Amino acid sequence: MVGHSVKVMKNDAAVENVSTVHGSGGFDTQATGTCSPARRMSARIQKNEKNKAAIRLRQQEEESLTKTEKSMKKQRLDYNKKKGISGNVQTQVVQDEGKQNGVASNSNGCTEHKAIVKYEEKREEIENGSTCKGQVGEKSAYAMVTDTIRAFNQHYLHFVQEEETRCKKDEADQKKTKKSNSKKQDAVEEKGKAKRPDLKALTKMKLSNTTLCPPKRIGSIPGVDVGHQFFSRCEMVVVGFHNHWLCGIDYIGLGAQKVYPEYKLPITVAIVLSGQYEDDLDNSEDVVYTGQGGNNLLGDKRQISDQVMKRGNLGLKNCMEQDVPVRVIRGHQSSSSYVGKVYTYDGLYKVVKYWAEKGVSGFTVYKFRLKRMEGQPSLVTEQVYFHKGRIPNSMSELRGMVCEDISGGLENIPIPATNLVDDPPIPPTGYTYIKSIKVSKNVVVPRSGSGCNCKGSCVDPRSCACARLNGSDFPYVHRDGGRLIEPKAVVFECGPNCGCGSACVNRTSQKGLRYRLEVFRTPKKGWAVRSWDYIPSGAPVCEYIGILKKTDDVDSNPENNYIFDIDCLQTMKGIGQRERRVGEVAMPSLLDKDDDKDSGPEFCIDAGGTGNVARFINHSCQPNLFVQCVLSVHHDITQARIILFAADNIPPLKELTYDYGYELDSVHGPDGKVKQLACYCGAPDCRKRLF
């Protein structure tokens, strides 16, 4: 997960009375007990030290491995994987002809062998199931898949920004030359806009060797469960789930024969069923798949030549003859995805029959009938395909509604609350909803900072003063109404003294709610929040709103578990061995002070009795939101705004969560003993304890 610049103070005191607790997330609301507010600065330091020590130890172990030891290590891993196979589902690793990652195979198979050994060393902790969770320095397969896709999304947004800059430059050049907008020029312009930043991001990750699984696997991929959604084929490629961004069939070629002599190659490992061919037939668990080749690549799905029994087609035939499972991914039309489709992993299938016939267009096509293997999670395709049908069109269709709008009309989009858990159902109570930060009487708000001189909207980062504060570039892209390219130490937005207007992209977090949110009751975690809309990665979800206070004023109140410490200054300075976020930032003069002593955050946000929808967002050990410090009205980072951004592409109705940032055994009660509180986030990498 993305490291936070801000920490949340949480304790279990406020959960004594279930009827008065409505925002405590990630833990059982039936827990009792009291403790003092947790200061986790020392815990964070300990965590960083443990991480660094674990990394050093791992590097030493890797350096001590001889070539013989590496070979023995690979053989042991291969044995363990075979031993862990259930039924007919194979999980062997092979390399396809050395072509996918720019690696040339040789006649004796050494290239394939080296690639597999390297891959096994990289992922030995997760090949036989999940890792020992809770141990510092280790990541499970789920975490590795999540991190890889997040890295891809960041590269994607960087290239989106490049494309936006290029298009603006083209428009400016056209205005200077005063050329008329002829049809030919319009066509050229549209062609220029059609650049594929997703393909550029994929190329970038391949060249930097940061894709997750270069070798190909037969069977399931660790960290990708049935029902996992990909928002482009490139996402599948970077995690090794399907190694072709264009072709529908992914197969192991003849170049891996010496590495894997047990099988007759080629063997198909995955197919994408997305209506690319006019002869495809999908009857849920029974699929008739049209082989590859002969179709019109312009996208009208029509066959223009005969198909041939080779490559992926031959791979499917060999799968049937050797009883090898195939991963099936289904693509559905979706306006949420930047490629127009969402791809869902539907599980493992067996090829049960194949034949050749004349297709609709009169050319020979190969047909393959695949049947879903038993013992897998329930088929999810129909749920995904009709996902929008589960989202109510109006409040009257919402089941269990206990409040039409918890904001009382303050937000531009109503936020309903539902409760299908309690009997009788009760609405969230015990708080006053506010839309903007309130300031405690003894807190002095800094003066408004100087702004930029841009007009209308900030365009040129070289001349925009706010862009220079962000490292001479804008932190957002225009796409989808504004998306943060990557987490930063701090984001400087345009403010009240800037010449630009409200539509400026550098005011992205100031535009209020843009997604339809719902507060809903959970059996174990109290109240929670989800979105009715798809939320793309980097999009702002909401601001953490409450009363701005001095941290010293809340130390004596152990029953308030809605305190959000603003430790942005400590993070930016790297005090206490804090890990800084990437990206250049032009620091204000406040950071130039020679002060390496960590006296702790000076200010915090108290949402206990007064707050907004953010107070109901739960904790997760594998969250889909991250915390970002933002400065807009002033440039005092001790009083930065706290914004929650989407860390992933979040599908509709998925609960929104962020990491509260607790270190295990970091919270102590009045008696000095370590306090423990169970975590019920349900994430694959759940630590089982909130603290």
C-alpha positions in Angstrom: 0.0 0.0 0.0 1.0 3.6 -0.4 2.7 5.0 2.7 0.7 7.6 4.5 1.9 11.1 5.1 -0.8 11.4 7.8 -1.7 9.1 10.6 -5.1 8.4 12.2 -5.4 8.1 16.0 -7.8 5.3 16.8 -8.6 3.5 20.1 -11.2 1.1 21.3 -12.7 3.2 24.0 -15.5 4.5 21.9 -16.8 1.1 21.1 -18.3 0.4 24.6 -21.7 1.5 23.5 -22.7 0.0 20.1 -25.6 2.4 19.7 -23.4 5.5 19.9 -20.6 4.3 17.6 -21.1 4.7 13.9 -17.8 5.3 12.2 -15.3 2.9 13.8 -14.1 0.8 10.9 -12.2 -2.5 10.6 -13.0 -3.8 14.0 -15.7 -5.5 16.0 -18.1 -3.0 17.5 -18.8 -5.3 20.4 -15.3 -4.9 21.8 -14.9 -3.1 25.1 -12.2 -1.5 27.1 -10.4 1.9 27.4 -7.0 3.1 26.5 -5.3 6.4 26.0 -4.9 7.8 22.5 -2.2 6.1 20.6 0.8 8.0 19.5 2.4 5.8 16.8 5.5 7.8 15.9 7.8 5.4 17.7 5.9 2.4 16.2 6.4 3.9 12.7 10.2 4.3 13.3 10.4 0.7 14.5 8.5 -0.5 11.5 10.9 1.3 9.1 13.9 -0.1 11.0 12.5 -3.7 10.8 11.8 -3.3 7.1 15.3 -2.1 6.3 16.8 -4.9 8.5 14.7 -7.5 6.7 15.8 -6.1 3.3 19.5 -6.2 4.2 19.1 -9.7 5.5 17.4 -10.8 2.3 20.1 -9.2 0.1 22.8 -11.0 2.1 21.0 -14.3 1.7 20.7 -13.8 -2.0 24.3 -12.9 -2.4 25.4 -16.0 -0.5 23.6 -18.3 -2.9 26.0 -20.1 -5.2 24.9 -21.4 -8.7 24.6 -24.9 -7.2 22.4 -23.6 -4.4 20.2 -21.7 -6.8 19.7 -24.9 -8.9 18.8 -26.9 -5.8 16.5 -24.1 -4.7 14.6 -24.3 -8.0 14.2 -28.0 -7.8 12.9 -27.7 -4.3 10.3 -25.1 -5.4 9.3 -27.3 -8.3 8.7 -30.2 -6.0 6.7 -28.1 -3.5 4.5 -26.7 -6.3 3.8 -30.2 -7.6 3.1 -31.4 -4.1 0.6 -28.5 -3.6 -1.4 -29.2 -6.7 -5.1 -30.1 -6.1 -6.9 -32.2 -8.7 -5.8 -31.6 -12.2 -5.0 -28.0 -11.8 -1.3 -27.6 -12.8 0.8 -24.7 -11.7 4.1 -25.3 -13.5 6.1 -22.3 -14.8 7.5 -22.1 -18.3 8.9 -19.5 -20.6 7.5 -18.9 -24.1 10.2 -18.8 -26.8 12.0 -15.9 -25.1 10.0 -13.4 -27.2 7.7 -11.7 -24.8 10.3 -9.9 -22.8 13.0 -9.3 -25.3 14.9 -12.4 -24.3 16.3 -14.5 -27.1 16.1 -18.3 -26.5 19.0 -20.5 -27.5 19.3 -24.1 -28.6 20.1 -25.7 -25.3 17.3 -24.0 -23.3 19.6 -22.1 -21.0 17.7 -18.8 -21.4 14.4 -20.4 -20.4 16.1 -22.0 -17.4 17.6 -18.8 -16.2 14.4 -16.9 -16.6 12.5 -19.4 -14.4 15.2 -19.5 -11.7 15.1 -15.7 -11.5 11.3 -15.8 -11.3 11.3 -18.5 -8.6 13.7 -16.5 -6.5 11.6 -13.4 -6.8 8.4 -15.1 -5.7 9.4 -18.1 -3.6 7.4 -16.9 -0.6 4.1 -17.0 -2.4 4.4 -20.0 -4.7 2.9 -22.5 -2.3 0.0 -20.3 -1.1 0.1 -17.1 1.0 3.2 -16.0 2.8 3.6 -15.9 6.6 1.5 -12.8 7.0 2.6 -10.2 9.5 6.3 -10.8 9.0 8.1 -7.6 8.0 9.7 -7.6 4.5 7.4 -10.2 2.9 4.5 -9.6 0.6 1.8 -12.0 -0.4 0.8 -12.7 -4.0 -2.2 -10.4 -3.6 -0.1 -7.5 -2.4 2.4 -8.0 -5.3 -0.4 -8.1 -7.9 -2.0 -4.9 -6.4 1.4 -3.1 -6.2 2.2 -4.0 -9.8 -1.1 -2.8 -11.2 -0.8 0.4 -9.2 2.7 1.0 -10.7 1.1 0.4 -14.1 -1.6 3.0 -13.4 0.9 5.6 -12.4 2.9 5.0 -15.6 -0.3 5.2 -17.5 -1.2 8.6 -15.9 2.2 9.9 -16.6 1.8 9.2 -20.3 -1.7 10.6 -20.2 -0.2 13.8 -19.0 2.4 13.7 -21.9 -0.5 13.2 -24.4 -2.4 16.1 -22.9 0.6 18.4 -23.1 1.3 17.3 -26.7 -2.3 18.0 -27.7 -2.2 21.5 -26.1 1.0 22.3 -27.9 -0.5 21.2 -31.2 -3.5 23.5 -30.5 -1.3 26.4 -29.7 0.8 25.8 -32.8 -2.4 25.8 -35.0 -3.5 29.1 -33.5 -0.1 30.7 -34.1 -0.1 29.7 -37.8 -3.8 30.6 -38.1 -4.5 27.5 -40.2 -8.1 26.7 -41.0 -9.5 23.6 -39.5 -10.0 21.5 -42.6 -11.3 18.0 -42.5 -7.8 16.7 -43.1 -6.4 18.6 -40.2 -9.3 17.3 -38.0 -8.5 13.8 -39.0 -4.8 14.3 -38.2 -5.7 15.8 -34.8 -8.0 12.9 -33.9 -5.3 10.5 -34.9 -2.9 12.3 -32.6 -5.3 12.0 -29.7 -5.7 8.3 -30.2 -2.2 7.5 -28.8 -2.3 4.6 -26.4 -0.8 5.6 -23.0 -1.6 2.2 -21.7 0.6 0.6 -24.3 3.4 3.1 -23.4 3.0 2.2 -19.8 3.3 -1.5 -20.6 6.4 -0.9 -22.7 7.9 1.1 -19.9 7.4 -1.6 -17.3 8.8 -4.3 -19.6 11.9 -2.3 -20.4 12.4 -1.6 -16.6 11.8 -5.3 -15.8 9.0 -4.4 -13.3 6.3 -6.7 -14.6 5.4 -9.3 -12.1 5.4 -12.6 -13.9 7.6 -12.9 -17.0 7.3 -16.7 -17.3 4.0 -18.2 -18.2 2.0 -20.5 -15.9 -0.4 -23.3 -16.4 -3.4 -23.0 -14.2 -4.2 -20.3 -11.6 -2.0 -17.3 -11.0 -1.2 -16.5 -7.3 -2.9 -13.3 -6.2 -5.7 -13.3 -8.9 -8.9 -15.0 -7.7 -12.0 -15.8 -9.7 -13.9 -12.6 -10.2 -10.8 -10.3 -10.4 -11.4 -7.4 -12.7 -8.9 -5.9 -15.1 -9.6 -2.6 -16.7 -7.4 -3.3 -19.8 -5.5 -6.1 -21.3 -2.3 -4.4 -20.4 -3.1 -4.9 -16.8 -3.3 -8.6 -17.4 0.1 -8.5 -19.1 2.0 -6.7 -16.4 0.9 -9.3 -13.8 1.6 -12.3 -16.2 -2.1 -13.3 -16.3 -2.4 -13.0 -20.1 0.8 -12.1 -22.0 -0.8 -10.6 -25.1 -2.4 -7.1 -25.1 -4.0 -7.8 -28.5 -4.3 -11.6 -29.2 -7.1 -13.5 -27.6 -5.0 -16.7 -27.0 -1.9 -16.8 -24.8 0.1 -20.0 -25.3 3.5 -21.6 -24.5 5.5 -22.0 -27.6 7.9 -24.7 -28.8 10.9 -22.7 -27.5 10.1 -24.0 -23.9 10.0 -27.7 -24.9 13.4 -28.5 -23.2 12.3 -26.7 -20.1 9.1 -28.6 -19.9 9.5 -31.9 -21.7 6.5 -33.6 -20.0 4.1 -31.8 -22.3 3.6 -31.6 -26.0 3.8 -28.0 -27.0 2.4 -25.5 -27.8 -0.1 -25.4 -24.9 -2.6 -22.6 -24.4 -2.7 -21.1 -20.9 -5.3 -18.4 -21.2 -8.0 -17.1 -23.6 -10.0 -13.9 -23.6 -13.7 -14.3 -24.5 -14.9 -10.8 -25.6 -16.8 -11.2 -28.8 -13.9 -10.5 -31.0 -15.1 -13.2 -33.5 -18.5 -13.3 -35.1 -18.7 -17.1 -34.4 -18.2 -16.9 -30.6 -20.9 -18.5 -28.5 -21.1 -18.1 -24.7 -23.6 -20.1 -22.6 -22.2 -19.3 -19.2 -20.3 -22.4 -18.0 -20.2 -24.0 -21.4 -18.2 -21.9 -23.9 -17.7 -22.4 -27.7 -14.6 -20.4 -28.5 -13.5 -19.5 -32.0 -9.8 -20.1 -32.7 -7.4 -17.3 -33.7 -6.5 -16.0 -37.1 -8.3 -15.0 -40.2 -10.4 -12.2 -38.7 -10.4 -8.5 -39.8 -8.1 -6.7 -37.4 -9.9 -3.4 -38.2 -12.4 -4.5 -35.6 -15.6 -5.5 -37.5 -15.2 -9.1 -36.3 -15.6 -10.6 -39.8 -13.5 -13.5 -41.1 -11.4 -12.6 -44.2 -9.4 -15.9 -44.5 -9.3 -19.5 -43.3 -7.9 -20.3 -39.9 -4.9 -22.7 -39.5 -4.3 -25.3 -36.9 -1.1 -23.8 -35.4 0.0 -21.6 -32.5 -2.8 -20.9 -30.1 -5.3 -23.1 -32.0 -2.9 -26.0 -31.8 -2.3 -25.1 -28.1 -6.0 -25.5 -27.3 -6.1 -28.9 -29.2 -3.1 -30.1 -27.2 -4.8 -28.9 -23.9 -7.7 -31.2 -24.7 -5.5 -34.2 -25.5 -3.3 -33.7 -22.4 -6.1 -32.6 -20.0 -4.5 -29.2 -19.3 -6.7 -26.4 -17.8 -7.1 -23.0 -19.4 -7.7 -19.7 -17.8 -10.8 -18.0 -19.2 -11.2 -14.2 -19.1 -14.5 -12.6 -20.2 -14.6 -9.1 -21.5 -17.7 -6.9 -21.2 -18.5 -3.5 -22.7 -17.9 -0.8 -20.0 -17.8 3.0 -20.2 -15.8 2.9 -17.0 -12.7 1.5 -18.6 -10.4 3.6 -20.7 -10.4 0.9 -23.4 -14.1 0.5 -23.3 -14.1 -3.0 -21.7 -13.7 -4.6 -18.3 -12.1 -8.1 -18.2 -13.1 -10.6 -15.5 -11.3 -13.8 -14.6 -13.9 -16.5 -14.7 -11.9 -19.5 -13.6 -10.3 -22.6 -15.1 -11.9 -24.5 -18.0 -11.1 -27.7 -19.8 -11.2 -28.1 -23.6 -13.7 -31.0 -24.2 -14.1 -30.9 -28.0 -12.9 -29.1 -31.1 -13.9 -29.1 -34.8 -13.5 -27.2 -38.0 -16.5 -25.7 -39.9 -17.4 -23.0 -42.3 -18.0 -19.7 -40.4 -20.6 -17.1 -41.0 -18.4 -15.4 -43.6 -17.7 -18.6 -45.5 -14.2 -19.2 -44.3 -12.9 -22.2 -42.2 -12.8 -21.5 -38.5 -11.9 -23.8 -35.6 -14.3 -24.2 -32.7 -13.3 -25.2 -29.2 -15.9 -26.2 -26.6 -14.7 -25.5 -23.0 -16.4 -26.5 -19.8 -15.8 -24.9 -16.5 -14.0 -27.1 -13.9 -15.9 -28.0 -10.8 -14.9 -27.0 -7.3 -14.3 -23.3 -8.1 -16.1 -20.3 -6.7 -19.5 -19.5 -8.2 -19.6 -18.2 -11.7 -19.4 -14.4 -11.5 -19.7 -13.3 -15.1 -23.4 -12.6 -14.9 -23.0 -10.7 -11.7 -20.4 -8.5 -13.4 -22.3 -8.1 -16.6 -25.4 -7.0 -14.8 -23.5 -5.1 -12.2 -25.3 -1.9 -13.1 -28.6 -3.6 -12.5 -27.7 -3.9 -8.8 -27.4 -0.1 -8.5 -30.6 1.6 -7.7 -31.8 4.3 -10.1 -33.6 6.2 -7.3 -33.8 6.3 -3.6 -37.1 4.5 -3.6 -35.3 1.4 -5.0 -32.8 1.3 -2.2 -33.3 -1.6 0.2 -33.0 -0.9 4.0 -32.8 2.9 3.6 -32.8 4.6 7.0 -31.8 8.1 5.8 -32.2 9.7 2.4 -29.2 12.0 2.9 -26.9 12.1 5.9 -25.5 15.4 4.8 -29.0 17.1 5.1 -28.6 18.6 1.6 -25.1 20.1 2.3 -23.4 18.0 -0.4 -24.1 18.4 -4.0 -24.9 14.7 -4.2 -27.1 13.1 -1.6 -25.5 10.4 0.6 -28.1 7.8 1.7 -27.7 5.4 4.6 -28.9 1.8 4.6 -29.2 -0.7 7.4 -30.0 -4.4 6.7 -28.2 -5.6 9.9 -29.9 -4.1 12.9 -33.5 -5.0 14.0 -35.0 -2.6 14.2 -32.8 -0.7 11.7 -31.3 2.5 13.0 -29.6 5.4 11.2 -26.2 6.8 12.0 -26.4 9.2 14.9 -24.2 11.0 17.4 -22.6 13.6 15.0 -23.3 16.8 13.2 -22.6 16.8 9.4 -20.5 19.6 8.1 -19.1 20.2 4.6 -16.0 22.2 5.4 -13.3 22.4 8.1 -14.2 24.2 11.3 -11.4 25.8 13.3 -11.0 25.6 17.1 -10.9 29.0 18.9 -7.2 28.7 20.0 -6.0 27.8 16.5 -4.6 30.6 14.3 -5.1 29.9 10.6 -2.2 31.0 8.3 -2.6 33.8 5.9 -3.5 32.9 2.3 -0.5 32.1 0.2 0.6 33.8 -2.9 -0.9 32.5 -6.1 -0.2 32.1 -9.7 -0.9 34.6 -12.5 -2.5 32.2 -14.8 -5.8 33.2 -16.6 -8.8 30.9 -17.0 -7.0 27.6 -16.4 -3.4 26.8 -15.6 -1.8 25.3 -18.7 2.0 25.9 -18.8 3.9 24.5 -15.8 6.9 26.6 -16.7 5.0 29.8 -16.0 2.6 28.6 -13.3 3.9 29.4 -9.8 1.8 26.6 -8.3 3.2 24.1 -10.7 6.7 25.1 -9.7 5.9 24.3 -6.1 4.9 20.8 -7.3 8.3 20.2 -8.9 7.7 22.1 -12.1 4.7 20.1 -13.3 1.1 19.7 -12.5 0.2 16.8 -10.1 -3.1 16.1 -11.9 -4.2 15.0 -15.4 -7.5 16.3 -16.9 -8.8 12.8 -17.6 -12.0 11.8 -15.8 -12.4 15.2 -14.2 -8.9 15.3 -12.7 -6.8 12.4 -11.4 -3.6 12.6 -9.2 -0.8 10.9 -11.1 0.9 9.5 -8.0 1.0 9.9 -4.2 3.2 12.8 -3.2 4.7 14.2 0.0 2.4 17.2 -0.5 0.3 18.6 -3.3 0.2 22.4 -3.9 -3.1 23.4 -5.5 -4.2 26.8 -6.8 -5.9 28.9 -4.1 -7.9 32.1 -3.6 -5.1 34.4 -4.7 -4.6 32.6 -8.1 -5.7 34.1 -11.3 -7.2 30.8 -12.7 -10.8 29.8 -12.4 -12.7 27.0 -10.6 -12.3 24.7 -13.7 -8.5 24.6 -13.4 -7.2 21.1 -13.1 -5.0 22.1 -10.2 -8.1 22.6 -8.1 -9.2 19.0 -8.5 -9.7 18.2 -4.8 -11.7 21.4 -4.2 -14.7 20.5 -6.4 -16.7 18.5 -3.8 -18.1 15.1 -4.1 -18.2 13.7 -7.7 -19.3 10.1 -6.9 -22.6 8.7 -5.5 -21.6 7.4 -2.0 -23.7 5.3 0.4 -23.2 4.7 4.1 -24.2 1.2 5.0 -24.3 -0.9 8.1 -22.0 -4.0 8.4 -22.3 -6.9 10.8 -18.9 -6.5 12.5 -17.4 -3.2 11.4 -20.1 -0.7 12.3 -20.9 1.8 9.5 -19.0 1.7 6.1 -18.9 3.6 2.8 -19.2 2.4 -0.8 -19.7 4.1 -4.1 -22.4 3.5 -6.7 -20.0 4.6 -9.4 -16.8 3.3 -10.8 -13.9 5.4 -9.3 -10.6 5.5 -11.4 -7.3 5.4 -9.7 -6.0 8.8 -8.6 -9.5 10.3 -8.4 -10.3 12.3 -5.2 -13.1 10.6 -3.2 -13.6 13.0 -0.3 -11.8 15.2 2.2 -11.5 14.3 5.9 -13.6 17.0 7.5 -13.9 17.9 11.2 -12.6 20.5 13.7 -9.0 21.6 13.3 -7.5 21.4 16.8 -4.1 21.4 18.5 -3.1 17.8 19.3 -2.4 18.8 22.9 -6.1 19.6 23.3 -7.3 16.1 22.5 -4.7 14.1 24.6 -7.0 14.0 27.6 -9.9 12.5 25.7 -9.4 8.8 25.3 -12.9 8.1 24.0 -12.6 9.9 20.7 -11.5 7.5 18.0 -11.9 10.0 15.1 -8.7 12.0 15.6 -6.6 12.4 12.4 -3.1 13.6 13.1 -1.5 15.9 10.5 2.1 14.8 10.4 2.9 16.0 6.9 5.8 18.2 8.1 7.5 15.2 9.8 7.1 13.0 6.8 8.4 15.7 4.3 11.5 16.3 6.5 12.1 12.6 7.0 12.2 13.1 10.8 12.2 9.9 12.8 13.3 7.8 9.8 10.0 8.4 8.0 9.9 7.2 4.5 9.4 10.1 2.0 7.2 9.8 -1.0 8.6 10.2 -4.5 8.6 13.4 -6.5 10.2 16.7 -6.3 8.6 19.5 -4.3 9.7 23.1 -4.0 9.6 23.4 -0.2 8.3 26.5 1.5 10.5 28.4 3.9 9.0 26.5 6.8 10.9 23.4 5.9 14.2 25.2 5.8 14.4 25.3 9.6 17.1 23.2 11.1 15.0 21.1 13.3 15.4 17.3 13.3 13.6 16.8 16.6 10.3 15.1 16.2 8.0 16.7 18.7 5.0 15.2 17.0 2.2 16.7 14.8 1.1 20.1 16.1 -2.5 19.9 14.7 -5.1 17.3 14.1 -8.7 17.0 12.7 -11.3 15.9 15.2 -14.4 14.3 13.5 -15.8 12.8 16.6 -18.9 14.9 17.0 -18.7 17.0 13.9 -17.6 15.6 10.5 -18.5 14.4 7.0 -18.8 11.1 5.2 -15.1 10.4 5.6 -15.6 9.6 9.3 -17.5 6.4 8.3 -14.7 5.0 6.0 -13.3 1.8 7.5 -9.8 0.5 7.9 -8.4 -2.2 5.7 -5.0 -4.0 5.7 -5.2 -3.9 1.9 -7.0 -0.6 1.2 -8.2 0.9 -2.0 -7.7 4.5 -0.9 -4.7 6.5 0.2 -4.2 9.6 2.2 -2.8 12.8 0.6 -1.8 16.1 2.1 -3.0 19.0 0.0 -2.3 22.8 0.4 -4.5 25.2 -1.4 -5.7 28.2 0.8 -2.2 28.6 2.5 1.2 26.9 2.4 1.5 25.9 6.1 1.9 22.1 6.0 1.2 21.7 9.7 -2.4 22.5 8.8 -2.7 20.7 5.4 -6.0 19.4 4.1 -6.4 15.7 4.2 -7.8 14.2 1.0 -8.6 10.5 0.4 -7.8 9.4 -3.2 -8.5 6.2 -5.0 -5.4 3.9 -5.0 -7.0 1.5 -7.4 -9.6 1.3 -10.1 -12.6 0.7 -7.8 -15.7 -1.0 -9.2 -19.2 0.0 -8.1 -20.5 -1.2 -4.7 -17.0 -2.1 -3.4 -16.4 -0.8 0.1 -14.0 2.1 0.3 -11.2 1.7 2.8 -7.8 3.2 3.9 -5.1 2.0 6.2 -5.4 3.5 9.7 -1.6 3.0 10.0 -1.4 1.1 13.3 1.7 -0.8 14.2 0.9 -4.1 16.0 1.4 -3.8 19.8 1.7 0.0 19.6 -1.3 0.8 21.7 -1.1 0.6 25.5 -3.8 0.9 28.1 -3.8 3.0 31.4 -2.1 0.0 33.1 0.8 0.1 30.6 -0.2 -3.3 29.0 -0.5 -3.7 25.3 -4.0 -3.4 24.0 -5.2 -5.6 21.2 -8.2 -5.2 18.9 -9.3 -7.7 16.2 -9.5 -6.6 12.6 -12.4 -7.7 10.4 -11.4 -6.0 7.1 -11.5 -9.4 5.3 -8.5 -8.5 3.1 -6.4 -11.5 1.9 -3.4 -9.9 3.7 -5.3 -9.0 6.8 -3.1 -8.8 9.9 -6.1 -10.1 12.0 -5.5 -7.2 14.4 -6.1 -3.5 14.1 -3.4 -2.9 16.7 
